[in-house]
Amino acid sequence: MRDVPTIEPRRKGRSGMQSMLIPSQQMVAEQIRSAQQGVFTGLGVLRRRLAVQYGAGACCPVTVQRHLRAIAELSFGVLEKGEPVSTVTPYWRMVDPLATRLAGGPSRIPERLAAEPGRDGEDRIVAAWKKIPLKGQFPVGKISSKAESHK
């Protein structure tokens, strides 16, 4: 069963308008399943693919985030019951490997991503992690020195 897309106009800039796709949970789940196995893909890519697929100018980021969270909770619950991975939506392909507030968390998400067939798991996870600063790794010294030079 295919969902009928909801596309609403929204303001873009001062005088422009843009069509905004409000996707259903099924639309988001189908797009997650079609993502490349074993590769971390950002939510921005998912939203762009959905917008293009349904002919909209953009896709609602809040709705996608809410659906992803619901999909993750459902999938994680099914996996915890011992069901095979093939029966769930592989949400770990679209989730930041360091996500702490999502089902599975940073201990399970990279593990699931690495277990999928595809390129070398360590390379995929390391590449995703290199883009994300960990706690205590922000360039505080650079920020404070710039702030002091503007005094």
Backbone hydrogen bonds, N-H to C=O, Kabsch-Sander energy under -0.5 kcal/mol:
donor,donor_aa,acceptor,acceptor_aa,energy
6,T,22,I,-0.7
7,I,5,P,-0.6
8,E,6,T,-0.5
8,E,20,M,-2.8
10,R,18,Q,-2.6
12,K,16,G,-2.4
16,G,12,K,-1.0
18,Q,10,R,-2.7
20,M,8,E,-3.5
21,L,19,S,-0.5
21,L,58,A,-2.9
22,I,6,T,-3.1
28,V,24,S,-1.9
29,A,25,Q,-2.5
30,E,26,Q,-2.5
31,Q,27,M,-1.9
32,I,28,V,-2.2
33,R,29,A,-2.4
34,S,30,E,-1.4
35,A,32,I,-1.3
39,V,36,Q,-1.2
41,T,93,R,-3.4
46,L,42,G,-1.4
47,R,43,L,-2.7
48,R,44,G,-2.3
49,R,45,V,-2.5
50,L,46,L,-2.3
51,A,47,R,-2.5
52,V,48,R,-2.5
53,Q,49,R,-2.7
54,Y,50,L,-2.0
55,G,52,V,-1.0
56,A,51,A,-3.0
57,G,19,S,-1.2
58,A,19,S,-1.6
60,C,21,L,-2.7
64,V,60,C,-1.9
65,Q,61,P,-2.2
66,R,62,V,-2.3
67,H,63,T,-2.5
68,L,64,V,-2.6
69,R,65,Q,-2.2
70,A,66,R,-2.1
71,I,67,H,-2.8
72,A,68,L,-2.7
73,E,69,R,-2.3
74,L,70,A,-2.4
75,S,71,I,-2.8
76,F,72,A,-2.8
77,G,73,E,-2.1
78,V,74,L,-2.1
79,L,75,S,-2.4
80,E,76,F,-2.3
81,K,77,G,-1.1
82,G,79,L,-1.5
83,E,78,V,-1.7
87,T,84,P,-1.8
88,V,85,V,-1.7
91,Y,89,T,-2.4
93,R,90,P,-1.8
94,M,91,Y,-1.9
95,V,91,Y,-0.5
99,A,96,D,-2.4
105,G,102,L,-1.3
107,S,104,G,-0.6
108,R,104,G,-1.2
108,R,105,G,-0.7
109,I,105,G,-2.2
112,R,108,R,-2.5
113,L,109,I,-2.2
114,A,110,P,-2.4
115,A,111,E,-1.3
116,E,112,R,-0.7
116,E,113,L,-0.8
124,R,120,D,-1.7
125,I,121,G,-2.2
126,V,122,E,-2.7
127,A,123,D,-2.2
128,A,124,R,-1.7
129,W,125,I,-2.7
130,K,126,V,-2.2
131,K,127,A,-0.6
131,K,128,A,-0.7
132,I,129,W,-1.4
137,Q,134,L,-2.3
140,V,138,F,-2.8
143,I,139,P,-1.9
144,S,140,V,-2.8
145,S,141,G,-2.1
146,K,142,K,-1.8
147,A,143,I,-2.1
148,E,144,S,-2.1
149,S,145,S,-1.6
150,H,146,K,-0.9
151,K,148,E,-1.2
